[in-house]
Amino acid sequence: MMPIGQRLLGRVEETQNQVAGVSVRTKILGIILALTVGLGLWMTLQVRSQMMRSLVEEMENRGQAVASDLAVRSADYLDQGDLPGLERVLRATSSNHSDVRYIFVVDPTERVVASSFEGTTPVEIVELTGTTPLDEAHHLDYESYGGMTHDFAMPIDGGRLGAVRVGLADSRLSQHINEVTQQLLLTTVLVSLGGILGASWLTWLVTHPIRSLVRTTERVRAGDLSARARHYTDDEIGDLATAFNHTLDELQRSHDALAEKEAARTRLLERLISAQEEERKRIARELHDDVGQSLTSILVGLKLIEAQTAHKALNGQISALRHISSHALDTVRLLSRQLRPSALDDLGLDAALQRFSSELKQRFPTVDVDIHCYLPQRLPAALETSLYRLLQEAMTNAARHSGGRSIGVVVMQRTGSVQAIVEDHGRGFDVTATRRAGSSVGLHSMSERAELLGGQLRIESNDDGTTVYVEVPL
């Protein structure tokens, strides 16, 4: 079982995480509201407590004053035996003081001789003082059905004639305190509402620039480097917006310079590839026209020499030379087609891929190549050449490195793009590691050709084989 301390610590951390996840606006509103309500309640309690002490003290002083005054005035009536007159005085005093609940006078034997009660004085009130001597002034509080009552006893003529008892109710006092408390609470509520409005305005001033800055960063993250943060205030947030804009200016300049360099590199690469293809085409034509024709002439000459001589040893040498020349002619023709396949210029991508698959089959007899090309019409020459080179590299890599026995190629035209897939069922490889190591010039060349065409190249490889996905726009 987890110790209590760890559970408490876990709950504290959980609470901190929850608070940290709340927005800045909510935090500021919560802090101001908590301070306003807390301060208002604390002030209400302090004022209520202070008023209670002050009013209770005032009531005690007033009760003692009323009791002392009646004790002095009652002495003459008691000496004269004028009890009816004394009762009139007691009732008049009771009616003149709204807080007075009762007044009565007891003789030295604690028998009630005059009272403000209309009927009999309640015995429980008379007996409240217990055994307290009549010659001592005292004060006690007790709870009755009407609320708290403060009972004051004052001796008459030092207790010789008895004592006067005055009971003051604190109902008016409590009502007054409750009214003041309600006013303070209402004030707290109004101040809290004002605090919420002020805090809302304050948080808007604080968070609006922050939200604007966040929106700007989202635009920048989406690639809009022209976005700039608005400078609302001259405080720290304004300084942050200014610094952010300066950073964006530097980033924009760096991006423009990089884009310019990339555009120059792309143009140079396009020229290099175009020049490469032109050079391939020239060399292929020279191999076919010059070297090929020369080798053909040599073969024809050797054939004529062989027919005109009857020397067997010489005929054997001539036959060997013809075989070597024939092999050289086949090699020259193969090199010519590999440098620039005439089928690509004359018949298009489908025929060129079919011709290349036949040559690939001759180089790798154990590999079967299955090509499906769904193109309703010929592609632009530059796109056709680049796509052929890309697929040629992918098929060669699959036949040379995968160890598989079959290669599938699919080329199809979609709306606005051409898609091609080259798939083998051999052993895969780690694409990320190979690219990071830079050990495969072929993969790099394929990626560059796809980028130059404005397309995408994706390679997926696992133990079941490798698949190359290419998509280029038309």
C-alpha positions in Angstrom: 0.0 0.0 0.0 1.3 3.5 -0.9 2.2 5.6 2.2 0.0 8.6 3.0 2.8 11.1 2.3 3.3 9.7 -1.2 -0.4 9.8 -2.0 -0.7 13.4 -0.8 2.4 14.3 -2.8 0.9 12.6 -5.9 -2.4 14.6 -5.4 -0.5 17.8 -5.0 1.5 17.2 -8.2 -1.8 16.2 -10.0 -3.4 19.5 -8.8 -0.4 21.5 -10.0 -0.5 19.9 -13.4 -4.2 20.6 -13.7 -3.6 24.3 -12.7 -0.7 24.5 -15.0 -2.9 23.3 -17.9 -5.4 26.1 -17.4 -5.2 29.1 -19.7 -3.5 32.3 -18.7 -6.9 34.2 -18.9 -8.5 31.7 -16.5 -5.5 31.9 -14.1 -5.6 35.7 -13.9 -9.4 35.7 -13.4 -9.2 33.1 -10.8 -6.4 34.9 -8.8 -8.2 38.2 -8.9 -11.6 36.6 -8.0 -10.0 34.6 -5.2 -8.3 37.7 -3.8 -11.4 39.8 -4.0 -13.7 37.3 -2.4 -11.2 36.3 0.2 -10.4 39.9 1.2 -14.1 40.8 1.2 -15.0 37.8 3.4 -12.1 38.5 5.8 -13.1 42.2 6.1 -16.7 41.2 6.6 -15.8 38.9 9.5 -13.4 41.5 11.0 -16.0 44.2 10.8 -18.7 41.9 12.2 -16.5 40.8 15.1 -15.5 44.4 15.9 -19.1 45.7 15.7 -20.2 42.8 17.9 -17.7 43.7 20.6 -18.5 47.4 20.4 -22.2 47.0 20.5 -22.1 44.4 23.3 -19.9 46.7 25.3 -22.3 49.6 24.6 -25.3 47.4 25.7 -23.5 46.5 28.9 -22.9 50.1 29.7 -26.4 51.1 28.9 -27.9 48.2 30.9 -25.8 49.2 33.9 -26.8 52.9 33.5 -30.5 52.0 33.3 -30.2 49.7 36.3 -28.3 52.3 38.3 -30.8 55.0 37.5 -33.7 52.8 38.5 -32.0 51.7 41.7 -31.6 55.4 42.8 -35.2 56.3 41.8 -36.7 53.1 43.3 -35.3 53.9 46.8 -37.8 56.8 47.4 -40.8 54.7 46.3 -39.8 51.8 48.5 -39.2 54.0 51.5 -42.7 55.5 51.0 -44.3 52.2 50.2 -45.6 53.5 46.9 -45.4 50.2 44.9 -48.0 51.3 42.3 -46.0 54.4 41.5 -42.8 52.3 41.3 -44.5 49.9 38.8 -45.5 53.0 36.7 -41.9 54.1 36.7 -40.7 50.6 35.7 -43.2 50.3 32.9 -42.5 53.8 31.6 -38.8 53.0 31.5 -39.4 49.7 29.7 -41.6 51.5 27.1 -38.9 54.2 26.5 -36.2 51.6 25.8 -37.0 49.2 23.0 -34.2 46.9 24.1 -35.6 46.4 27.6 -37.3 43.1 27.9 -38.3 43.3 31.5 -37.6 45.3 34.7 -38.6 44.2 38.2 -37.6 45.0 41.8 -37.1 42.5 44.6 -37.1 43.1 48.3 -34.3 41.8 50.6 -36.1 38.4 50.7 -36.0 38.3 46.8 -39.7 38.6 46.5 -40.9 40.6 43.5 -42.5 43.8 44.7 -42.8 45.7 41.4 -42.5 44.6 37.8 -42.9 45.7 34.2 -44.6 42.4 33.4 -48.4 42.6 32.9 -48.9 39.4 34.9 -46.8 37.4 37.2 -43.0 37.7 36.9 -41.6 34.3 35.6 -40.0 32.4 38.4 -37.1 31.2 36.2 -36.1 34.8 35.6 -36.2 35.7 39.2 -34.1 32.7 40.2 -31.4 33.4 37.6 -29.1 35.1 40.1 -29.1 32.1 42.4 -27.3 32.8 45.6 -25.7 36.0 44.5 -25.9 38.6 47.3 -28.3 41.4 46.7 -25.8 44.0 47.8 -23.6 43.2 44.8 -24.1 44.4 41.3 -23.7 41.7 38.7 -24.4 40.9 35.1 -25.2 37.6 33.4 -26.3 36.4 29.9 -28.7 33.7 29.1 -30.4 32.3 26.0 -34.2 32.5 25.9 -36.8 31.8 23.3 -36.5 35.4 22.1 -32.7 35.3 21.7 -29.9 36.3 24.0 -30.8 38.3 27.1 -28.5 40.3 29.2 -29.6 40.5 32.9 -28.3 43.3 35.0 -28.8 43.4 38.8 -28.2 46.6 40.8 -28.6 46.8 44.7 -31.0 49.5 46.0 -29.5 51.5 48.8 -26.7 49.0 49.2 -29.1 46.1 49.2 -31.1 47.4 52.2 -34.2 47.8 50.1 -33.5 44.9 47.7 -32.3 45.1 44.1 -33.5 46.1 40.7 -33.2 43.7 37.8 -33.1 44.9 34.1 -33.2 42.5 31.1 -32.0 43.8 27.8 -32.5 41.8 24.6 -29.9 41.8 21.9 -32.3 41.2 19.0 -32.0 44.7 17.7 -28.2 44.4 18.1 -28.2 41.2 16.2 -30.5 42.6 13.5 -28.2 45.6 13.1 -25.1 43.5 12.9 -26.8 41.2 10.3 -27.9 44.2 8.2 -24.3 45.5 8.2 -23.0 42.0 7.4 -25.5 41.7 4.5 -24.4 45.2 3.2 -20.7 44.1 3.4 -21.4 40.8 1.6 -23.4 42.7 -1.0 -20.5 45.1 -1.4 -18.1 42.1 -1.7 -20.3 40.7 -4.4 -20.4 44.0 -6.3 -16.6 44.5 -5.9 -16.1 40.9 -7.1 -18.2 41.6 -10.2 -16.3 44.7 -10.7 -13.1 42.8 -10.2 -14.2 40.2 -12.7 -14.9 42.9 -15.3 -11.6 44.6 -14.6 -9.8 41.3 -14.6 -11.5 40.4 -17.9 -10.3 43.6 -19.4 -6.8 43.2 -17.9 -6.6 39.6 -19.1 -7.7 40.7 -22.6 -5.0 43.3 -22.6 -2.4 40.7 -21.6 -3.6 37.6 -23.5 -4.8 39.3 -26.7 -1.2 40.1 -27.9 -0.2 36.6 -26.8 -3.0 34.9 -28.8 -2.1 37.1 -31.8 1.5 36.0 -31.4 0.4 32.4 -31.3 -1.7 32.8 -34.4 1.4 34.3 -36.1 3.6 31.4 -35.1 0.9 29.0 -36.5 1.1 30.9 -39.8 4.8 30.7 -39.8 4.7 27.0 -39.0 2.4 26.5 -42.0 5.1 28.2 -44.2 3.9 31.8 -44.4 7.1 33.7 -43.6 5.4 37.0 -44.5 3.4 36.9 -41.3 4.3 39.4 -38.6 3.3 39.8 -35.0 1.4 43.0 -34.2 3.0 45.3 -31.7 0.2 46.2 -29.3 2.0 47.5 -26.2 5.4 48.7 -25.2 5.8 46.2 -22.4 7.7 42.9 -22.3 5.1 41.3 -24.6 5.6 44.1 -27.1 9.4 43.5 -26.9 8.7 39.8 -27.5 6.7 40.6 -30.6 9.4 43.0 -31.9 12.1 40.3 -31.3 9.9 37.7 -33.0 9.5 39.9 -36.0 13.2 40.6 -36.2 13.8 36.8 -36.1 11.2 36.4 -38.9 13.0 39.0 -41.0 16.3 37.1 -40.6 14.5 33.9 -41.4 12.8 35.4 -44.4 16.2 36.6 -45.7 17.8 33.2 -45.1 14.8 31.5 -46.8 15.0 33.8 -49.8 18.7 33.2 -50.1 18.3 29.5 -49.8 15.4 29.5 -52.3 17.5 31.4 -54.7 20.4 29.0 -54.3 18.0 26.0 -54.6 16.5 27.5 -57.8 20.0 28.0 -59.2 20.9 24.5 -58.2 17.8 23.1 -59.8 18.4 25.0 -63.0 22.0 23.8 -63.1 20.9 20.3 -62.4 18.3 20.4 -65.1 20.9 21.7 -67.5 23.3 19.0 -66.4 20.7 16.3 -66.9 19.7 17.7 -70.2 23.3 17.9 -71.3 23.9 14.4 -70.0 21.0 13.1 -72.1 22.2 15.0 -75.1 25.7 13.6 -74.6 24.3 10.1 -74.2 22.3 10.5 -77.4 25.4 11.7 -79.3 27.6 8.9 -78.0 24.9 6.4 -78.7 24.5 7.7 -82.2 28.3 7.6 -82.8 28.5 4.1 -81.4 25.7 2.9 -83.6 26.7 4.8 -86.8 30.5 4.8 -86.6 31.7 2.0 -84.4 28.8 -0.2 -85.3 29.2 0.3 -89.0 32.9 -0.2 -88.7 32.5 -3.5 -86.9 29.9 -4.6 -89.5 32.3 -3.8 -92.3 35.0 -5.8 -90.5 32.6 -8.8 -90.2 31.7 -8.5 -93.9 35.4 -8.3 -94.9 36.3 -11.3 -92.7 33.4 -13.3 -94.3 34.8 -12.5 -97.8 38.4 -13.5 -96.8 37.1 -16.7 -95.2 35.3 -17.6 -98.5 38.3 -16.9 -100.7 40.9 -18.9 -98.7 41.2 -22.7 -98.5 43.8 -22.7 -95.7 42.1 -24.4 -92.7 44.3 -22.9 -90.0 43.8 -19.5 -91.4 40.0 -20.0 -91.7 40.0 -21.0 -88.0 41.7 -17.7 -87.0 39.3 -15.8 -89.3 36.3 -17.5 -87.7 37.6 -16.5 -84.2 38.1 -12.9 -85.3 34.5 -12.9 -86.7 33.2 -14.2 -83.4 35.1 -11.5 -81.5 33.9 -8.8 -83.8 30.3 -10.1 -83.6 30.4 -10.0 -79.8 31.9 -6.5 -79.9 29.1 -5.4 -82.3 26.5 -6.8 -79.9 28.2 -5.0 -77.0 28.3 -1.7 -78.9 24.6 -2.0 -79.8 23.7 -2.8 -76.2 25.8 0.2 -74.9 24.1 2.4 -77.5 20.6 1.3 -76.4 21.5 1.7 -72.7 22.9 5.2 -73.3 19.8 6.3 -75.3 17.3 3.7 -76.2 15.9 4.4 -79.7 12.6 2.9 -78.6 12.1 5.7 -76.1 12.4 8.3 -78.9 10.5 6.4 -81.5 7.8 4.4 -79.6 7.5 5.9 -76.1 7.9 4.8 -72.5 6.0 1.5 -72.7 8.1 0.1 -75.5 11.4 1.4 -73.9 10.5 -0.3 -70.6 9.7 -3.6 -72.4 12.9 -3.5 -74.3 14.9 -2.7 -71.1 13.2 -5.6 -69.3 14.4 -8.0 -72.1 17.9 -6.7 -71.7 17.6 -7.0 -67.9 16.5 -10.6 -68.3 19.6 -11.3 -70.3 21.8 -9.9 -67.6 19.9 -11.6 -64.8 18.3 -14.8 -66.2 16.7 -15.8 -62.9 14.7 -12.6 -62.6 11.3 -12.3 -64.2 10.0 -8.7 -65.0 6.3 -8.0 -65.4 5.5 -4.6 -66.8 2.0 -3.0 -67.1 1.9 0.4 -68.6 -1.5 2.2 -68.8 -0.8 5.5 -70.7 -3.5 6.7 -73.1 -1.0 8.8 -75.0 2.7 9.6 -75.0 4.1 11.8 -72.3 6.1 15.0 -72.8 9.7 14.1 -73.9 11.4 15.5 -70.8 9.0 13.8 -68.5 9.2 10.6 -70.4 13.0 10.5 -70.3 13.3 11.3 -66.6 10.6 8.8 -65.7 12.4 6.1 -67.8 15.7 6.8 -66.1 14.1 6.7 -62.7 12.3 3.4 -63.4 15.4 2.0 -65.0 17.4 2.7 -61.8 14.7 1.2 -59.6 14.5 -2.0 -61.8 18.3 -2.4 -61.9 18.6 -2.0 -58.1 15.9 -4.6 -57.6 17.5 -7.1 -59.9 21.0 -6.5 -58.6 20.4 -6.2 -54.8 17.1 -7.7 -53.8 17.8 -11.4 -54.5 14.2 -11.8 -55.6 13.0 -13.7 -58.6 10.3 -11.3 -59.8 9.9 -7.6 -60.4 6.6 -5.9 -61.0 6.3 -2.5 -62.7 3.0 -0.6 -63.0 2.8 2.8 -64.8 -0.6 4.6 -64.9 -1.9 8.0 -65.7 -4.2 9.7 -63.1 -6.0 13.1 -63.2 -3.1 15.5 -63.5 -0.3 13.1 -62.6 1.5 10.0 -63.6 2.1 7.2 -61.0 4.6 4.4 -61.1 5.3 1.5 -58.8 8.3 -0.9 -58.9 8.0 -3.8 -56.5 10.1 -6.8 -55.8 9.8 -9.7 -53.3 13.4 -10.0 -52.3 15.2 -9.0 -49.1 14.6 -5.5 -48.0 17.0 -2.9 -46.6 17.0 0.0 -44.1 16.0 3.0 -46.3 16.7 5.6 -43.6 20.1 4.3 -42.7 21.1 4.0 -46.4 20.1 7.5 -47.2 21.8 8.9 -44.0 25.0 7.0 -44.9 24.9 8.4 -48.5 26.1 5.1 -49.8 23.6 4.8 -52.6 24.1 7.2 -55.5 21.1 5.5 -57.2 18.6 6.5 -54.5 20.0 10.0 -54.5 19.7 10.3 -58.3 16.1 8.9 -58.2 15.1 11.5 -55.5 16.7 14.4 -57.4 14.9 13.4 -60.6 11.5 13.2 -58.8 12.1 16.6 -57.2 13.1 18.1 -60.5 9.8 16.9 -62.0 7.9 18.4 -59.0 6.9 15.0 -57.9 7.3 12.6 -54.9 9.4 9.5 -54.4 8.6 7.1 -51.5 10.4 3.9 -50.8 9.1 1.2 -48.4 11.2 -1.8 -47.5 10.9 -4.7 -45.1 11.8 -8.4 -45.0 9.2 -9.2 -47.7 10.7 -6.9 -50.3 10.9 -3.3 -51.5 8.3 -1.0 -53.1 9.2 2.2 -54.9 6.3 4.7 -55.3 6.7 7.6 -57.8 4.1 10.3 -58.6 4.9 13.3 -60.9 2.5 16.0 -62.1 1.7 16.3 -65.8 
